[in-house]
Amino acid sequence: MKNLGIVVDVAKCTGCYSCFLACKDEYCGEAHPGHTLAQPMKGQQWMNIIEVERGTFPKVKVDHIPIACMQCEDAPCVAAAENGAVYRRDDGIVMIDPVKAKGQKQIANACPYRVIFWNEAENIAQKCNMCSHLIDGGYKNPRCVELCPTGCLTFGDLNDPQSEVAKLVAAQKPTSLRPEFGLQEKVLYVNVPKKFVSGTVIVKETDMCAENITVALKGNGVDRTAVTDAFGDFWFEGLENATDYTVEIAHKGFKNISLKVRTYRDVVIQEIFLEKTA
């Protein structure tokens, strides 16, 4: 039996909104009988891009996270619906029946991801259904996956070990966007941004950027090194939240440096001055 899902590689998303526009093109003003009513032009984002800004000036990073219906196996919307108005197909796609769901606003309110939208004009909840009408018609991919220019989205049968999406799951071990929900989501993520520690190393006597300096980060089972670039900058990505780490520099001819940091937020050490030994 098929188990359709998507793996989202956040590192590949550039925020181009091609997926968003592809979804609008497919559904705005276009009802697909038996699958969904038309999507309104405004107020609904069945595929949306969340912009995440990290760090502080002058070291700021911006990531983009595509968000759609997570096709949860343990879906709160299914439990909230009456008369089977929301159901899971044999291939795993969660569907909102465009007839039975009329007037059931609790369906939209049940989603913890807030990706089910209420259509006031039609008095019905609506969401992404992985372009089920196209999949049933023989399409290999939903429109968002088809139009993604960077390969950020990979769609397929999670139960088929030969499918690209199953191979990706085996290789990269993706997780749900909010594992604490415990909903067994079928839209999974890799390279979701975590906390980072960065800084700039400067030679005190010359006030020049210190290039090719090895910086170590230790703590919480982490023992990593980075080398400063031409601007004296170093970065450590993928760190856990609210965790203690130590930044260390031991460079020949200079005094050792040890700084303790805690990742309540991204840590930006503006200036670390290397002082020559006597």
Backbone as a ProteinNet text record, in pm:
[ID]
protein_1_A
[PRIMARY]
MKNLGIVVDVAKCTGCYSCFLACKDEYCGEAHPGHTLAQPMKGQQWMNIIEVERGTFPKVKVDHIPIACMQCEDAPCVAAAENGAVYRRDDGIVMIDPVKAKGQKQIANACPYRVIFWNEAENIAQKCNMCSHLIDGGYKNPRCVELCPTGCLTFGDLNDPQSEVAKLVAAQKPTSLRPEFGLQEKVLYVNVPKKFVSGTVIVKETDMCAENITVALKGNGVDRTAVTDAFGDFWFEGLENATDYTVEIAHKGFKNISLKVRTYRDVVIQEIFLEKTA
[TERTIARY]
83.5	0	86.9	50.9	128.5	115.8	220	222.3	291.3	214.4	271.8	317.4	431.7	485.2	582	627.6	722	834.6	956.3	1070.1	1111.8	1120.8	1158.5	1301.6	1389.5	1527.7	1536.3	1531.4	1527	1650.8	1764	1888.3	1878.7	1789.2	1775.8	1670	1593.4	1486.4	1543.3	1518.6	1567.4	1458.1	1337.2	1227.6	1178.6	1183.1	1142	990.3	917.7	771	714.3	795.1	741.7	636.2	657.6	561.2	429.3	437.7	319	239.7	309.2	242.6	185.3	255.4	205.4	74.2	66.6	-55.6	-169.4	-141.7	-243.8	-292.5	-198.7	-233.9	-325.3	-302	-378.9	-518.9	-532.5	-657.1	-739.8	-679.8	-758	-855.4	-982.8	-1083.9	-1107.9	-1046	-1059	-1100.4	-1223.1	-1268.3	-1235.3	-1209.5	-1182.2	-1280.9	-1392.9	-1501.2	-1453	-1502.5	-1463.7	-1335.6	-1262.9	-1135.4	-1139.1	-1177.7	-1179.8	-1257.6	-1308.5	-1361.8	-1245.2	-1271.8	-1166.9	-1108.4	-981.6	-914.1	-940.2	-974	-990.3	-859.1	-868.4	-748.5	-670.5	-742.6	-677.3	-712.5	-622.4	-651.4	-614.7	-573.7	-534.3	-398.7	-315.5	-184.5	-167.3	-216.8	-206.2	-61.1	22.6	167.8	222.2	285.9	335.1	485	551.2	693.5	710	765.9	793.3	938.1	957.7	1091.9	1143.8	1259.6	1318.4	1449	1451.1	1572.1	1647.2	1776.3	1856.9	1977.4	2024.2	2142.6	2111.1	2216.8	2206	2313.4	2290.1	2386.2	2524.6	2629.8	2634.9	2625.9	2599	2593.2	2448.9	2381.8	2241.7	2223.5	2142.2	2108.3	1957.1	1911.3	1768.4	1744.3	1656.5	1618.2	1471.3	1434.5	1296.4	1245.9	1129.2	1073.8	936.9	924.8	794.1	701.7	578.8	480.5	351.8	306.1	176.7	110.7	-1.1	-61.1	39.5	55.8	156.5	108.3	-18.5	-74.1	-51	-87.2	-60.8	-134.4	-64.2	-128.9	-225.8	-186.7	-273.7	-329.3	-409.9	-450.4	-561.2	-537.4	-641.9	-765.8	-748	-862.5	-956	-900.1	-983.6	-1066.4	-1000.4	-1070.5	-1178.4	-1154.2	-1248.6	-1369.9	-1356.2	-1463.8	-1578.1	-1695.3	-1813.3	-1850.2	-1911	-1965.1	-1858.3	-1736	-1629.3	-1595.3	-1615.4	-1590.3	-1441.7	-1355.7	-1211.7	-1165.7	-1094.5	-1056	-919.4	-860.1	-730.6	-753	-699.9	-709.6	-614.4	-631.8	-544.6	-398.5	-374.6	-236.4	-179.3	-258.5	-208.3	-246.2	-303.4	-341.4	-465	-457.6	-570.8	-659.9	-787.7	-881	-992.5	-1035	-1155.5	-1265.5	-1370.2	-1481.2	-1551.9	-1555.4	-1611.5	-1762.2	-1828	-1972.2	-1998.4	-1944.1	-1969.5	-1913.5	-1807.8	-1739.4	-1807.2	-1913.1	-1982.8	-2022.7	-1987.6	-2027.9	-1944.7	-1846.4	-1767.3	-1637.5	-1652.5	-1537.9	-1435.5	-1478.7	-1386.4	-1274.9	-1295.9	-1190.9	-1069	-1092.7	-981.8	-918.1	-999.8	-947	-864.9	-881.8	-814.4	-667.6	-625.6	-489.8	-386.8	-291.7	-189.3	-89.2	-76.6	13.7	-51.3	-181.4	-256.3	-244.8	-257.9	-250.4	-383.5	-489.7	-624.1	-694.9	-756.9	-813.1	-965.4	-1030.7	-1176.6	-1221.1	-1297.5	-1353	-1491.6	-1496	-1621.5	-1731.1	-1693.8	-1793.8	-1857.5	-1775.3	-1826.8	-1863.8	-1832.3	-1865.4	-1800.8	-1669	-1599.7	-1451.3	-1391	-1246.7	-1176	-1055.6	-979.7	-831.5	-760	-615.9	-552.4	-422.4	-347.3	-389.6	-409	-437.5	-338.3	-216.8	-109.7	-151.9	-238	-286.7	-339.5	-428.6	-479.1	-545.3	-608.2	-673.4	-570	-452.1	-346	-280.2	-255.1	-195.6	-285.8	-416.9	-510.8	-512.6	-475.9	-474.3	-342.7	-248.3	-122.7	-2.4	-21.6	92.8	187.9	316.7	416.2	430.6	403.5	427.5	314.2	290.3	202.9	265.6	185.9	235.7	351	345.1	452.2	585.4	584.1	707.5	756	663	694.5	762.3	718.9	767.4	882.9	924.2	1035.9	1165.7	1234.3	1353.3	1481	1480.6	1604.7	1606.8	1496.4	1490.1	1470.6	1414.2	1389.1	1284.6	1188.4	1076.6	1090.3	1082.7	1087.1	962.4	887.8	759.4	766.8	690.8	684	628.6	645	592.4	695.8	663.7	755.8	773.3	680	687.5	766.4	800.5	875.6	1023.6	1106.3	1247.9	1323.4	1265.7	1331.5	1292.5	1195.9	1155.4	1258.7	1265.8	1363.2	1336.9	1208.2	1177.2	1215.8	1196.2	1233.9	1386.3	1457.2	1603.9	1653.7	1586.4	1623.1	1598.6	1486.9	1456.3	1561.3	1599.6	1699.5	1835.6	1870.1	2003.3	2013.6	1908.3	1919.2	1835.6	1752.7	1674.2	1597.6	1509.3	1433.9	1337.3	1294.1	1198.1	1081.8	977.2	867.7	912.1	840.5	877	857.3	754.8	729.1	712.8	823.5	815.5	736.6	732.5	661.5	510.7	458.9	315.3	281.3	376.6	355.5	245.9	236.9	125.5	162.5	285.1	331.3	309.6	362.9	347	414.1	358	413.3	489.6	488.5	575.7	690.2	809.9	925.7	1032.2	1122.4	1218.3	1361.2	1452.9	1596	1654	1761.7	1834.4	1748.8	1659.8	1586.2	1685.5	1685.9	1787.3	1777.9	1893.4	1903.7	1982.3	2031.2	2108.5	2250.7	2313.9	2454.3	2534.9	2666.1	2762.1	2859.6	2880.1	2974.5	3050.4	3155.5	3233.5	3338.2	3406.2	3512.9	3639	3745.3	3873.8	3963.1	4021.1	4103.6	4236.6	4346.1	4476.9	4483.4	4497.8	4488	4592.9	4716.4	4825.4	4812.5	4750.2	4740.4	4598.4	4502.5	4361.2	4317.8	4385.2	4355.2	4278	4196.7	4124.5	4223.4	4195.1	4285.2	4236.1	4305.6	4267.3	4337	4271.4	4327.8	4358.4	4273.6	4285.8	4186.7	4233.6	4145.7	4071.5	3940.1	3853.8	3782.4	3781.7	3716.3	3588.1	3488.8	3364.1	3342.9	3322	3307.1	3189.3	3129.8	3019.5	2902.5	2828.2	2710.2	2741.4	2857.6	2898.2	2953.4	2964.3	3015.8	3164.6	3241.7	3384.8	3419.2	3401.7	3416.4	3515.1	3569.9	3660.5	3617.4	3651.5	3628.2	3750.6	3773	3887.1	3836.3	3891.7	3845.2	3876.7	3786.1	3804.8	3884.3	3885.9	3965.4	3916.6	3795.3	3740.8	3751.6	3817.7	3831.7	3707.6	3612.2	3484.4	3487.2	3413.3	3391.4	3244.9	3196.4	3056.7	3049.8	2962.8	2926.1	2774.4	2724.6	2580.8	2526.9	2395.2	2328.4	2339	2338.4	2354.9	2220.4	2219.8	2096.3	2062	1933.2	1885	1917.3	1941.5	1961.5	2067.1	2180.3	2288.1	2418.1	2497.5	2625.7	2735.2	2813.6	2928.5	3047.4	3166.3	3287.4	3358.2	3389.6	3466.5	3612.2	3700.2	3842	3930.2	4034.4	4136.5	4272.2	4351	4487.4	4579.1	4630.7	4710.9	4853	4949.4	5089.8	5126.4	5192	5235.3	5132.8	5016.5	4911.4	4859.7	4806.8	4749.4	4622	4606.8	4486.6	4361.8	4251.4	4124.6	4018.8	3935.9	3825.7	3704.8	3596.8	3475.7	3356.9	3276.8	3157	3036.2	2954.6	2833.9	2717.3	2596	2475.4	2377.4	2325.3	2244.1	2095.7	2064.6	1924.6	1875	1967.8	1943.8	2072.7	2074.5	2199.1	2301.3	2423.1	2527.1	2619.8	2631.5	2722.8	2823.3	2947.4	3055.7	3118.5	3094.5	3132.7	3282.8	3363.3	3509	3579.8	3668.5	3755.8	3899.3	3965.7	4098.8	4207.1	4289.5	4406.4	4522.8	4580.1	4690.2	4817.8	4920.9	5048.7	5110.3	5177.7	5248.9	5377.2	5429	5549.3	5669.8
-119.9	0	124.8	222.5	345.2	428.1	504.2	595.3	723	811.9	927.8	1034.1	1093.8	1197.2	1287.3	1389.3	1486.2	1507.9	1515.3	1557.3	1695.7	1787.7	1926	1948.1	1986.4	2020.5	2172.4	2220.8	2365	2434.8	2365.2	2425.7	2461.5	2396.2	2422.2	2526.8	2569.5	2665.9	2807.1	2876.9	3014.1	3118.2	3072.8	3166.5	3227.8	3151.7	3205.2	3208.8	3134	3128.6	3060.5	2983.7	2909.1	2808.8	2744.4	2646.1	2713.7	2827.7	2905.4	2944.1	2995	3039.2	2921.1	2808.3	2689.8	2643	2647.9	2608.9	2704	2834	2932.4	2911.3	2883.3	2863.9	2742.2	2640.2	2515.9	2526.1	2605.2	2599.7	2727.9	2843.3	2966.4	2974.9	2981.2	2984.7	2851.5	2744.4	2611.8	2509.2	2469.4	2360	2226.4	2126.7	1992.5	1898	1870.7	1793.3	1662.5	1637	1517	1533.3	1642.8	1667.6	1795.1	1906.2	2033.2	2138.1	2235.9	2356	2446.5	2550.4	2642.7	2714.9	2743.9	2821.2	2970.3	3046.1	3191.1	3257	3369.4	3441	3497.1	3531	3590.9	3513.6	3521.8	3469.2	3324.8	3250.2	3112	3086.6	3011.4	2972.9	2822.9	2744.1	2599.7	2555.9	2630.3	2615.1	2754.1	2766.2	2895.8	2887.5	3001.9	3009.4	3093.9	3034	3105.8	3153.1	3282.1	3339.5	3345.1	3285.3	3280.1	3358.8	3467.4	3549.2	3509.5	3485.4	3440	3530.8	3536.9	3615	3761.1	3838.6	3983	4051.6	4177.6	4253.4	4247.6	4223.9	4217.6	4075.4	3976.2	3837.8	3790.1	3803.7	3768.3	3667.5	3565.8	3468.3	3460.8	3437.9	3424.6	3288.1	3209.7	3080	3083.5	2995.2	2987.7	2845	2832.4	2700.3	2685.6	2599.1	2573	2500.2	2548.5	2491.6	2459.4	2336	2295.4	2198.9	2140.3	2036.6	1924.3	1880.4	1779.6	1636.7	1620.7	1488.2	1392.5	1438.6	1363.8	1229.3	1127	996.5	999.2	1069.8	1086.5	1228.5	1257.6	1395.4	1445.7	1557.4	1615.6	1657.6	1697.1	1738.9	1622.3	1503.1	1383.8	1355.9	1368.1	1341.6	1445.8	1571	1679.4	1678.2	1618.9	1623.6	1528.2	1564.8	1480.1	1413.9	1298.1	1228	1195.3	1171.9	1136.7	1246.5	1373.1	1485.9	1504.3	1456.8	1454.6	1310.3	1261.1	1120.3	1102.5	988.4	954	852.5	883.9	790.3	672.4	570.2	452.7	485.8	594	631.2	730.1	762.1	846	991.7	1038.1	1178.6	1206.2	1311.4	1351.4	1445.4	1410.7	1484.2	1547.8	1665.9	1729	1714.2	1642.9	1621.4	1754.7	1802	1934.5	1945.1	1834.7	1837	1815.3	1708.7	1673.3	1776.6	1847.8	1938.1	2073.6	2096.8	2225.4	2258.9	2380.9	2430.2	2381.6	2296	2240	2320.2	2433.7	2522.1	2460.5	2365.7	2301.7	2226.4	2193.5	2125.2	2215.6	2341.4	2436.7	2464.8	2476.1	2509	2396.2	2274.2	2159.1	2147.8	2214.7	2194.9	2272.3	2203.8	2274.2	2349.3	2311.1	2381.1	2504.4	2519.3	2631.4	2635.4	2519.9	2512.3	2468.3	2472	2452.2	2587.1	2629.4	2763.9	2757.9	2860	2865.3	2956.9	2900.6	2975.4	3025.4	3153.3	3209.9	3208.1	3236.2	3242.8	3106.6	3000.8	2866.1	2789.7	2849.2	2787.3	2649.5	2646.3	2516.8	2536.3	2434.9	2433.4	2379.4	2435.2	2392.8	2384.5	2302.8	2285.8	2215.7	2200.8	2123.2	1976.8	1918.4	1774.6	1703.2	1760.1	1701.2	1684.5	1775.1	1767	1627	1579	1442.3	1418	1521.3	1503.5	1477.7	1538.6	1515.4	1379.4	1344.3	1213.8	1101.6	1117.7	1016.4	1010.7	1122.1	1126.6	1083.9	1039.4	987.4	1078.4	1198.5	1287.7	1225.6	1249.1	1195.6	1282.2	1413	1506.2	1606.9	1656.6	1773	1893.8	1996.5	2112	2182.7	2192.4	2260.8	2191.4	2058.3	1980.7	1994	1987.3	1996.5	2128.2	2237.7	2370.5	2418.7	2343.8	2386.9	2383.1	2498.3	2501.5	2450.4	2433.6	2396.9	2252.8	2180.3	2043.6	2038.3	2144.1	2149.4	2047.5	2017	1929.2	1796.5	1686.7	1553.1	1476.7	1429.2	1362.8	1217.5	1132.5	994	901.9	772.6	668.5	634.3	668.7	642.3	493.3	412	266.8	195.1	267.2	207.1	238.6	142	170.1	217.8	197.5	241.6	383.4	442.8	579	679.1	793.6	895.4	946.6	959.4	1012.2	912.3	782	680.8	673	688.5	689	809.5	922.2	1043.8	1026	962.9	936.6	844.2	740.7	646.5	711.7	803.7	865.4	978.4	1060.1	1182.2	1183.9	1082.9	1072.2	1201	1244	1367.2	1350.1	1462.5	1460.9	1552.7	1545	1638.7	1776.4	1877.8	2014.2	2038.7	1975.3	1989.4	1849.1	1781.9	1644.5	1633.5	1743.3	1737.9	1717.9	1744.1	1721.9	1572.9	1490.2	1346.1	1301.2	1362.9	1336.5	1244.5	1194.6	1105.8	1169.6	1289.4	1365.9	1297.3	1318.1	1262.4	1366.6	1491	1593.7	1610	1572.6	1566.2	1666.7	1700.3	1808	1766.1	1814.4	1805.9	1947.1	1965.2	2093	2209.4	2177.7	2285.1	2365.9	2498.7	2578.4	2566	2549.9	2549.3	2674	2672.8	2786.7	2783	2900.7	2907	2993.7	2969.3	3053.9	3106.7	3236.4	3295.4	3408.4	3453	3562.5	3611.8	3715.5	3775	3782.9	3728.5	3727.1	3836.8	3916.9	4031.2	4025.7	4056.8	4066.7	4201.5	4197.5	4318.4	4422.9	4378.5	4473.1	4548.2	4485.6	4548.6	4592.6	4545.3	4571.3	4518.7	4412	4349.8	4219.7	4185	4058.3	3942.6	3843.6	3729	3614.9	3591.9	3487.1	3356.5	3243.9	3109.5	3075.9	3122	3088.5	2976.2	2869.8	2759.1	2791.1	2781	2806	2675.4	2640.3	2517.2	2549.3	2462	2471.8	2339	2345.5	2223.5	2235.7	2120.9	2116.1	2037.7	1970.7	1892.9	1785.7	1723.7	1620.4	1672.4	1804.6	1866.6	1895.7	1860.9	1894.8	1923.7	2050.2	2089.3	2203.6	2216.7	2327.4	2400.1	2526.9	2607.9	2696.3	2738.1	2823.1	2958.6	3064.1	3198.2	3231.3	3308	3348.2	3477.9	3538.2	3659.7	3777.5	3768.4	3875.1	3841	3729.5	3686.9	3619.9	3587.7	3533	3380.5	3326.7	3181.8	3157.6	3036.6	2999.8	2854.1	2828.9	2693	2683	2601.2	2586.2	2458.6	2448.8	2325.8	2293.7	2396.2	2374.6	2370.3	2300.3	2284.5	2412.6	2428.5	2546.3	2538	2654.9	2666.5	2569.4	2567	2473.9	2551.1	2506.1	2570.3	2514.9	2605.8	2569.3	2656.5	2610.8	2688.4	2712.1	2837.8	2875	2889.6	2815.1	2815.3	2847.6	2925.3	2953.9	2931.4	2843	2816.9	2825.8	2945.6	2969.5	3007.9	2944.9	2966.5	3114.6	3163.3	3302.6	3396.2	3340.6	3423.4	3358.3	3439.5	3389	3308.9	3200.2	3117.7	3195	3163.6	3229	3122.3	3142	3051.5	3135.1	3121.8	3198.9	3104.1	3124	3042.7	3114.3	3040.3	3095.7	3001.4	3054.2	2972.4	3010	2909.5	2932.6	2950.1	3046.7	3085.1	3143.9	3202.8	3256.3	3235.3	3273	3265.7	3357.6	3307.8	3382.8	3447.2	3578.8	3653.4	3724.6	3677.8	3741.7	3845.9	3971.2	4077.4	4082.4	4077.3	4088.2	4002.9	3919	3840.4	3884.1	3945.9	4000.8	3900.7	3867.6	3782.9	3871.8	3834.9	3912.6	3832.2	3889.4	3816	3789.8	3673.8	3641.5	3724.4	3740.8	3822.2	3754.5
0	0	0	-80.2	-87.6	40.7	65.9	180	132.1	71.2	4.2	104	74.5	161.5	87.1	156.9	100.9	200.6	150.4	231.4	184.5	279.7	251.8	299.5	207.3	242.7	255.9	379	403.3	347.6	346.9	297.2	149.5	75.9	-67.5	-100.3	-0.5	-26.7	-30.4	-140.8	-157.6	-136.2	-103.3	-84.9	-214.1	-322	-452.6	-470.5	-385.5	-386.9	-511.2	-583.5	-698	-653.8	-539.7	-489.5	-453.3	-389.7	-352.4	-477.1	-577.9	-700.4	-778.8	-777.8	-847.9	-786.3	-653.8	-584.7	-618.7	-617.7	-652.8	-796.2	-885.4	-1026.1	-1044.2	-963.4	-977.5	-916.5	-810.1	-732.8	-730	-747.4	-740.2	-858.6	-828.4	-933	-999.2	-947.9	-1009.8	-904.7	-905.4	-819.5	-885.2	-804.7	-855.2	-786.7	-852.4	-792.2	-730	-609.8	-538.1	-459.8	-485.7	-417.7	-334.8	-395	-322.8	-401.1	-327.8	-391.5	-429.1	-505.7	-547.4	-426.1	-437	-333.1	-355.4	-253	-270.1	-311.2	-378.6	-421.1	-302.6	-194.7	-78.8	47.7	144.4	277.3	301.7	198.5	217.7	152.1	222.4	171	193.2	96.9	112.1	107.9	38.5	47.2	78.5	192.4	235.5	263.1	262.7	294.7	419.8	523.9	647.8	644.7	663.6	664.4	807.9	830.9	964.1	962.9	1039.3	1049.8	1176.1	1160.4	1274.2	1293.3	1417.8	1449.3	1474.1	1491.4	1509.9	1426.2	1396.7	1316.2	1381	1303.8	1157.5	1100.2	1184.4	1136.7	1142.3	1029.7	1018.6	905.6	930.1	827.2	813	691.8	665.3	600.4	661.2	607.2	567.7	475.5	427.9	446	510.8	540.8	474.6	374.2	313	410.8	420.3	513.3	437	450.1	392.3	489.8	451.3	534	554	677.4	709.9	686.9	644.6	615.2	732.3	851.1	973.8	976.1	1016.7	1030.9	1149	1254.7	1370.9	1367.2	1266.5	1235.2	1328.2	1398.3	1482.9	1403	1277.2	1196.1	1167.7	1151.5	1130.5	1255.4	1371.7	1497.9	1524.9	1481.9	1510.6	1418.8	1301.1	1202.1	1236.7	1193.8	1210.3	1078.2	1088.6	970.6	865.4	910.6	815.9	718.5	759.3	669.6	638.7	725.3	698.1	712.8	614.8	615.4	548.7	577.7	517.1	405.8	287.7	176.2	197.9	117.4	128.2	100.3	22.7	-7.1	94.5	199.4	307.1	300.6	189.6	177.9	262.3	344.4	427.2	346.9	335.4	251.2	334.3	291.4	345.4	241.2	276.4	183.2	158.4	32.1	4.1	23.5	50.3	77.4	226.7	281.5	421.4	519.7	480	573.3	586.9	513	519.5	663.6	704.7	835.7	953.1	928.6	1037.5	1059.1	1122.1	1144.4	1239.9	1321.4	1415.7	1344.2	1217.7	1140.7	1127	1091.3	1078	1212.5	1316.8	1449	1510	1460.5	1520.9	1482.5	1374.7	1323	1405.5	1469.3	1547.8	1461.1	1334.4	1242.7	1178.9	1196.8	1139.4	986.5	925.6	779.1	717.6	798	745.7	756.1	646.8	637.6	623.6	677.8	672.2	559.1	468.1	355.9	397.8	434.3	485.4	380	256.3	149.5	122.9	129.6	101.4	228.8	345.8	474.4	488	457.1	458.7	488.6	550.8	574.7	450.5	422.2	304.1	337.3	259.8	280	160.7	167.4	67.7	73	-43.4	-50.2	-141.4	-150.9	-233	-378.5	-426.1	-564.1	-595.2	-508.9	-522.7	-657.9	-713.5	-844.1	-953.7	-941	-1039.3	-1018.1	-892.2	-862.5	-912.5	-891.6	-940.8	-1093.1	-1156.1	-1302.5	-1364.3	-1280.1	-1332.4	-1317.7	-1261.6	-1238.6	-1135.7	-1153.7	-1060.9	-936.9	-951.7	-842.2	-828.6	-706.6	-691.2	-760.7	-786.1	-859.3	-786.7	-654.6	-580.6	-600.1	-598.5	-617.8	-761.9	-853.8	-996.9	-1031.6	-968	-1004	-918	-817.4	-732.6	-812.5	-830.3	-916.2	-850.5	-718.9	-649.7	-601	-617.8	-566.5	-416.4	-360.4	-216.2	-173.4	-261.2	-228.2	-302.3	-229	-289.4	-247.6	-347.9	-324	-367.8	-300.1	-344.9	-238.1	-263.1	-175.8	-68.9	54.7	165.3	190.8	144	164.4	55.1	-50.3	-160.4	-144.2	-104.3	-79.9	-203.1	-322.6	-445.8	-484.9	-415.6	-448.4	-398.2	-463.5	-424.8	-284.2	-250.1	-117.1	-8.3	-33.1	64.7	79.8	-29.9	-23.2	56.8	38.5	111.6	261.1	295.6	435.7	496.8	422.7	473.8	492.6	402.1	405.6	506.9	518.7	598.5	725.8	746.7	869.4	901.3	814.3	840.4	957.1	1012.7	1122.2	1086.4	1164.7	1146.3	1192.2	1148.1	1184.5	1332.9	1392.3	1535.9	1596	1622.3	1674.2	1803.9	1880.8	2008.6	1991.9	1872.7	1849.2	1844.9	1800.7	1797.5	1703.5	1584.8	1493.3	1376.9	1372.3	1265	1127.9	1113.1	990.7	872.3	752.3	629.7	548.2	594.6	538.8	638.2	595.4	684	640.2	731.6	706.9	739.8	656.4	686.4	681	752.9	756.8	807.2	903.1	968.8	1051.5	1036.5	1107.1	1257.9	1319.7	1465.3	1507.8	1628.5	1677	1618.5	1611.5	1569.5	1665	1663.4	1734.9	1631.5	1628.5	1534	1602.3	1536.9	1593.8	1495.9	1535.3	1454.8	1539.2	1486.4	1558.1	1501.5	1591.2	1552.7	1628.2	1560.4	1625.5	1697.1	1827.9	1909.3	1871.9	1850.5	1827.8	1695.8	1595.7	1463.9	1429.8	1507.9	1482.6	1345.3	1300.5	1171.2	1191.6	1093.3	1098.3	1099.2	1183.3	1196.7	1107.8	997.6	902.3	935.7	901.6	919.2	1065.1	1153.8	1295.4	1326.7	1389.8	1425.8	1555.1	1547.8	1662.9	1697	1825.1	1869.3	1944.5	1927.9	2003.9	2075.3	2207	2285.8	2381.6	2413.2	2507.8	2455.3	2547	2510.6	2405.7	2419.2	2325	2194.4	2181.5	2058.9	2074.7	1975.7	1971.4	1825.7	1786.4	1646.8	1632.6	1512.4	1484.6	1357.3	1351.9	1232.9	1213.1	1089.8	1057	1010.5	1065.9	1030.4	885.3	824	684.5	676.2	558.5	536.8	621.7	670.2	754.5	903.2	933.4	1071.5	1127.5	1042	1087.9	1096.1	1192.4	1203.8	1237.5	1200	1223.5	1270.8	1367.3	1406.2	1397.7	1305.6	1281.8	1347.2	1352.3	1393.6	1540.7	1626.5	1769.8	1841.2	1955.6	2031	2106.9	2131.7	2202.7	2351.9	2414.2	2559.4	2610.3	2542.7	2576	2596.3	2693.5	2722.6	2631.5	2575.6	2494.1	2533.4	2495.7	2518.6	2385.9	2358.4	2239.3	2281.3	2213.8	2251.9	2132.1	2158	2056.9	2121.5	2060.2	2107.1	1985.9	1959.2	1839.8	1881.2	1816.4	1851.7	1843	1948.5	1952.1	2013.4	2050.5	2109.5	2238	2325.1	2449.1	2420.9	2497.9	2480.5	2522.4	2454.2	2482	2506.1	2608.1	2637.2	2677.5	2600.3	2625.5	2639.1	2742.4	2760.9	2700.7	2627.6	2567.5	2594.4	2584.9	2601.6	2491.8	2424.6	2305.3	2337.2	2422.8	2437.2	2304.9	2232.1	2098.6	2020.3	1893.7	1817.4	1883.3	1897.2	1966.6	1864.5	1871.1	1784.9	1874.3	1870.5	1946.9	1854.9	1883.7	1790.7	1765.5	1871.6	1854.9	1958.3	1910.9	1998.5	1967.9	2064	2038.6	2076.8	1977.4	2001.4	2048.5	2161.4	2218.3	2213.8	2155.4	2143.7	2280.5	2288.2	2411.3	2416.9	2537.8	2555	2490.2
[MASK]
++++++++++++++++++++++++++++++++++++++++++++++++++++++++++++++++++++++++++++++++++++++++++++++++++++++++++++++++++++++++++++++++++++++++++++++++++++++++++++++++++++++++++++++++++++++++++++++++++++++++++++++++++++++++++++++++++++++++++++++++++++++++++++++++++++++++++++++++++++++

